[in-house]
Amino acid sequence: MTLRSRALLLRLLALLGAGLLAGPPLAAQVARRAPQGLTAFRPQHGAGYFPFARTKVPEAWEEHPELGPGIRVNGALESDPAGEDDLIELLVARPFEGTDLVLARSGPALVLWTTRTRVPGSAVPFTGDVTAPLAFGGARTLTLWVEWSGAVPPGPAALELRAPEWDAALDRLRFHAFTSLVVALGGEGQVPGLPLDPNHGTFVVATDLYARGYDVLMRDEDEVSPTGTGPVYTEVVNAIQNRAVGTLAIYGYSHGGGSTYDLCERLDTFRGSIGTFAIEFTSYADGVQNDSDTDLDQELRKPPTSAYHANHYQVGSFADFFLDGGPVPSSFPSPSGLNVETVFWGVGATHFLVDDYLQVFDHIATNLEARVAR
């Protein structure tokens, strides 16, 4: 033990002798006084976080079973066309210099790496689910990468930062493996990007869901063909077959609404060869069919097998080139969705505004979150 560490321990012991003996044990008091040691981030996409910003899991949510750090199951046949992106970034901050720190895991489902792409030889070894003392190399922080290697999520898995010298737990994260995927499809010409365009309502909602712990696929609607094929379909099928995903939420604006229908239709048609999944939530904001970039037909079909379909639309006029969605049978608000021009907050709506109302945001996010577990 270094002189500085010994002095800190003696100070804590003095505080205990001054009247804290009836309080928590020493390990708990050390943990309470230590700065945050572990920080997890939301999932990556391809070579980085784009089209999302690098987003920390808030400290208050670090052990929450749904809002806490989510992680994709990295199945044996899992495909990452843009590169390995299933590992979660983990920042370890050393609260005290000169004190050995280790990481303890609740079980072998969690694997640690010093590289984000699992370079051979960069795995962090465990002995009895505990690492050797972490090598900070003189720095205050260390970046590691967490992988969920189990084929099927058996339940949450914990990772704990410990100071063995004091038998003290300094910080703890509770990981949950994603069993759902959210797909957000923008309108014609809307491409996901940073900074977030506040006029792209579909992506505003997607960014909020991502920050709240969902695995979100935010894509240009042109990545779904009129027959439902394309990169989005491929990624969704991969998630079902190799990442233990069994629940889908798919929503879109304008042509993104048409692409939502096309994607759901193809998934349902080939359900037998894909695997077991349920489409628990879908939504259109002024849905327009997407058979081509110039398709102007209203999307009035409910996505096949959708358990809950939200629908918001307006009546087109000269101001928006007569673009509009329309009522969709068996949609919510019941019975066929909401013409936003019939309520006070939507008076004067156009096709270019209908996806940007806070009330539409709230309906999509609230009802999705109520029906789709992370």
C-alpha positions in Angstrom: 0.0 0.0 0.0 1.4 3.4 -0.9 1.8 6.2 1.6 -1.2 8.1 0.1 -3.4 5.1 0.1 -2.5 4.3 3.7 -3.2 7.9 4.8 -6.7 7.7 3.1 -7.5 4.4 4.9 -6.4 5.8 8.2 -8.5 8.9 7.7 -11.6 6.7 7.0 -10.8 4.6 10.1 -10.7 7.8 12.1 -14.1 8.9 10.8 -15.4 5.5 11.8 -14.0 5.9 15.3 -15.6 9.4 15.6 -19.1 8.0 15.4 -19.7 6.1 12.2 -19.2 2.6 13.7 -23.0 2.1 13.6 -23.0 3.0 9.9 -22.2 0.9 6.8 -19.1 -1.3 6.7 -15.8 0.2 5.7 -16.1 -1.1 2.1 -19.4 0.6 1.6 -18.0 3.9 3.0 -15.0 3.7 0.7 -17.3 3.1 -2.3 -19.5 6.0 -1.2 -16.6 8.5 -1.1 -15.0 7.2 -4.3 -15.6 9.0 -7.6 -17.5 7.2 -10.3 -15.3 4.4 -11.5 -17.2 2.7 -14.4 -18.8 4.4 -17.4 -20.6 2.5 -20.1 -21.7 3.9 -23.4 -24.7 3.2 -25.7 -24.1 0.8 -28.7 -21.9 1.6 -31.7 -22.8 1.4 -35.4 -20.2 0.2 -37.8 -16.8 1.9 -37.2 -18.2 4.3 -34.6 -21.3 5.8 -33.1 -22.6 7.7 -36.2 -25.4 8.5 -36.9 -25.7 8.9 -33.1 -23.5 10.8 -30.9 -21.3 9.0 -28.3 -23.7 8.7 -25.4 -23.0 7.8 -21.8 -25.3 5.7 -19.8 -26.4 8.0 -17.0 -24.9 7.1 -13.6 -28.4 6.8 -12.1 -29.3 4.1 -14.7 -26.1 2.0 -14.4 -27.9 -0.8 -12.6 -31.4 -0.4 -14.0 -32.6 -3.6 -15.7 -33.9 -1.8 -18.8 -32.5 1.8 -18.9 -29.0 0.6 -18.0 -26.3 -0.5 -20.4 -27.7 -2.6 -23.2 -25.5 -4.9 -25.3 -26.0 -7.0 -28.4 -25.5 -10.7 -28.2 -22.5 -11.5 -30.4 -23.6 -14.8 -31.8 -21.2 -17.2 -33.6 -22.6 -16.4 -37.0 -23.4 -12.7 -36.3 -22.6 -10.5 -39.3 -21.3 -6.9 -39.1 -21.0 -5.6 -42.7 -19.5 -2.3 -41.6 -17.1 -3.9 -39.1 -17.4 -5.3 -35.5 -19.8 -3.1 -33.6 -21.4 -5.3 -31.0 -19.0 -4.5 -28.2 -19.8 -1.8 -25.6 -17.2 0.9 -24.8 -16.3 0.8 -21.1 -14.3 3.6 -19.4 -12.6 2.7 -16.1 -11.6 5.7 -14.0 -9.0 5.1 -11.2 -10.3 6.9 -8.1 -7.1 6.3 -6.1 -3.5 6.2 -7.3 -1.3 3.4 -6.1 -4.2 1.0 -5.4 -4.7 -2.2 -7.3 -8.1 -2.4 -9.0 -9.7 -5.4 -10.6 -13.0 -6.1 -12.5 -15.3 -8.9 -11.3 -18.1 -10.3 -13.5 -21.2 -12.2 -12.5 -20.5 -15.0 -15.1 -18.8 -15.9 -18.3 -21.4 -14.2 -20.6 -19.4 -11.0 -20.3 -16.0 -11.0 -22.0 -13.5 -8.0 -21.9 -11.2 -6.8 -24.6 -8.6 -4.1 -24.9 -9.6 -3.6 -28.6 -13.0 -2.7 -30.0 -12.6 -5.3 -32.8 -11.5 -8.2 -30.7 -7.9 -8.3 -32.1 -6.4 -11.7 -31.3 -4.4 -11.6 -28.1 -6.4 -8.5 -26.7 -8.8 -10.5 -24.5 -8.6 -9.6 -20.8 -8.1 -12.9 -18.9 -10.3 -13.8 -15.9 -9.5 -16.2 -13.1 -12.6 -17.3 -11.3 -14.5 -14.4 -12.9 -12.0 -11.8 -11.6 -9.3 -10.0 -13.7 -5.7 -9.5 -12.7 -5.0 -5.9 -11.5 -5.8 -3.5 -14.3 -2.8 -1.9 -16.1 -3.5 1.8 -16.3 0.0 2.5 -17.5 0.3 5.8 -15.6 -3.0 7.1 -16.9 -6.1 7.8 -14.7 -8.4 6.1 -17.1 -8.5 2.9 -19.1 -10.8 2.0 -22.0 -12.0 -1.6 -22.4 -14.7 -3.2 -24.6 -17.4 -5.5 -23.3 -18.8 -8.4 -25.3 -21.8 -10.5 -24.6 -20.7 -13.9 -25.9 -23.7 -16.1 -24.8 -26.0 -17.3 -27.6 -29.2 -16.7 -25.6 -29.5 -14.1 -22.9 -29.9 -15.9 -19.5 -30.6 -12.7 -17.7 -28.7 -9.5 -16.7 -25.0 -9.7 -16.1 -23.0 -7.5 -13.7 -19.5 -6.1 -13.9 -18.0 -4.6 -10.7 -14.9 -2.5 -10.1 -13.2 -3.7 -6.9 -10.2 -2.7 -4.7 -9.1 -6.2 -3.3 -6.8 -4.5 -0.8 -9.8 -3.1 1.0 -12.4 -5.7 -0.1 -14.2 -2.7 -1.4 -16.7 -2.5 -4.4 -16.2 0.9 -6.0 -18.7 0.8 -8.8 -21.0 -1.6 -10.6 -22.7 -1.9 -14.0 -25.6 -4.2 -14.8 -25.7 -5.2 -18.5 -28.8 -6.5 -20.3 -28.7 -8.3 -23.6 -30.9 -6.7 -26.3 -33.9 -8.8 -27.3 -35.5 -6.1 -29.5 -34.6 -3.8 -32.3 -36.1 -0.5 -33.3 -36.0 0.6 -36.9 -36.6 4.3 -37.8 -37.0 5.3 -41.4 -36.9 8.9 -42.5 -38.8 10.6 -45.3 -37.6 11.2 -48.9 -34.3 13.0 -48.8 -33.9 12.7 -45.0 -30.6 11.1 -44.3 -29.5 10.4 -40.7 -26.7 12.7 -39.6 -24.9 14.8 -37.0 -25.8 17.3 -35.7 -29.4 16.0 -35.5 -31.7 18.0 -37.7 -34.6 19.1 -35.4 -37.0 19.0 -38.4 -36.4 15.3 -39.0 -39.0 14.1 -36.4 -38.5 10.4 -37.0 -34.8 10.7 -36.1 -35.5 13.0 -33.1 -37.6 10.2 -31.6 -35.0 7.6 -32.6 -32.2 9.6 -30.8 -34.3 9.8 -27.7 -35.0 6.1 -27.7 -31.3 5.4 -28.2 -30.4 7.5 -25.2 -33.0 5.7 -23.2 -31.4 2.3 -23.8 -32.9 0.9 -27.0 -30.9 -0.7 -29.9 -32.0 1.6 -32.7 -31.3 1.2 -36.4 -31.8 4.7 -37.9 -31.8 4.6 -41.7 -32.6 6.4 -45.0 -35.8 4.9 -46.3 -34.2 4.2 -49.6 -32.3 1.3 -47.9 -35.6 -0.6 -48.1 -36.6 -1.5 -51.7 -40.3 -1.6 -52.8 -40.1 -5.4 -52.2 -38.7 -4.9 -48.7 -35.2 -6.1 -49.6 -32.0 -4.2 -48.9 -29.5 -3.4 -46.1 -32.2 -2.8 -43.5 -33.9 -6.2 -44.1 -30.6 -7.9 -44.0 -29.7 -6.4 -40.7 -33.0 -7.1 -39.2 -32.8 -10.8 -40.2 -29.3 -11.0 -38.9 -30.5 -9.6 -35.5 -33.3 -12.2 -35.3 -31.1 -15.2 -36.3 -27.8 -14.4 -34.6 -28.4 -11.8 -31.9 -31.4 -13.3 -30.0 -33.7 -10.5 -31.1 -37.4 -11.5 -31.0 -39.2 -8.2 -30.9 -39.3 -5.5 -33.6 -40.6 -1.9 -33.7 -40.6 -0.2 -37.1 -41.8 3.3 -37.9 -41.4 5.9 -40.5 -42.4 9.3 -42.0 -43.8 9.9 -45.5 -41.9 7.5 -47.8 -40.5 6.0 -44.7 -44.1 5.0 -43.8 -44.3 3.2 -47.2 -41.0 1.5 -46.5 -42.2 0.5 -43.1 -45.1 -1.4 -44.8 -42.7 -3.0 -47.4 -40.3 -4.1 -44.7 -43.0 -5.6 -42.5 -44.6 -7.3 -45.5 -41.3 -9.1 -46.5 -40.5 -10.1 -43.0 -43.9 -11.7 -42.6 -43.7 -13.4 -46.0 -40.4 -15.1 -45.2 -41.2 -15.6 -41.5 -40.8 -19.3 -41.7 -37.2 -19.1 -42.9 -36.2 -16.2 -40.7 -37.1 -17.5 -37.3 -39.3 -16.5 -34.4 -40.1 -12.8 -34.0 -43.1 -10.4 -33.3 -43.7 -7.0 -34.8 -45.0 -5.3 -31.6 -45.1 -1.7 -32.8 -45.3 0.2 -36.0 -46.2 3.8 -36.9 -46.7 6.1 -39.9 -46.4 9.9 -39.8 -48.2 11.0 -43.0 -47.4 7.6 -44.7 -46.8 7.6 -48.4 -46.2 4.5 -50.5 -42.6 4.1 -51.7 -42.6 2.3 -55.0 -40.4 5.0 -56.4 -38.9 8.4 -55.3 -41.8 10.1 -57.0 -44.6 7.9 -55.6 -47.4 10.1 -54.2 -49.9 7.4 -53.3 -51.1 7.4 -49.7 -50.0 4.4 -47.6 -53.4 3.2 -46.3 -52.4 -0.4 -45.5 -51.6 -1.5 -41.9 -48.3 -3.3 -41.7 -48.9 -7.1 -41.6 -48.9 -8.7 -38.1 -48.3 -5.4 -36.4 -49.6 -5.7 -32.8 -50.0 -1.9 -32.4 -50.0 0.6 -35.3 -50.0 4.3 -34.6 -51.0 6.6 -37.5 -50.9 10.4 -37.8 -51.7 12.3 -41.0 -53.0 15.6 -42.4 -54.9 16.5 -45.6 -52.6 17.7 -48.4 -53.1 21.1 -50.0 -51.4 23.4 -52.5 -48.9 24.3 -49.7 -47.4 20.8 -49.6 -48.0 19.7 -53.2 -51.1 17.7 -52.0 -48.8 15.2 -50.2 -50.5 13.4 -47.4 -51.2 10.2 -45.6 -54.6 9.0 -44.6 -56.7 6.8 -42.3 -55.4 3.2 -41.8 -57.9 0.6 -40.5 -57.3 -0.7 -37.0 -54.8 2.0 -36.1 -54.4 4.2 -33.0 -55.7 6.7 -32.0 -58.7 4.4 -32.7 -60.2 3.6 -35.1 -57.9 4.6 -38.0 -55.4 7.1 -36.6 -55.5 10.8 -36.1 -55.9 13.6 -38.7 -53.9 16.2 -36.8 -55.7 19.0 -38.4 -58.8 18.1 -36.4 -57.1 19.0 -33.0 -56.0 22.4 -31.9 -52.3 21.7 -31.9 -52.3 20.5 -35.5 -54.4 23.2 -37.2 -52.7 24.3 -40.4 -50.4 21.2 -40.5 -48.7 20.4 -43.8 -46.9 17.2 -44.9 -43.6 18.9 -44.0 -44.7 19.5 -40.4 -46.8 16.5 -39.3 -43.8 14.5 -38.2 -42.4 17.3 -36.0 -45.2 17.8 -33.5 -44.3 17.1 -29.9 -47.6 15.3 -29.5 -46.7 12.9 -32.4 -43.2 12.4 -30.8 -44.9 11.5 -27.5 -47.4 9.1 -28.9 -44.8 7.2 -30.8 -42.2 7.0 -27.9 -44.7 6.4 -25.2 -46.6 3.6 -26.9 -43.4 2.0 -28.2 -41.8 1.9 -24.8 -45.0 0.5 -23.2 -45.0 -2.5 -25.7 -41.3 -3.1 -26.5 -38.9 -4.3 -23.9 -35.3 -3.4 -24.6 
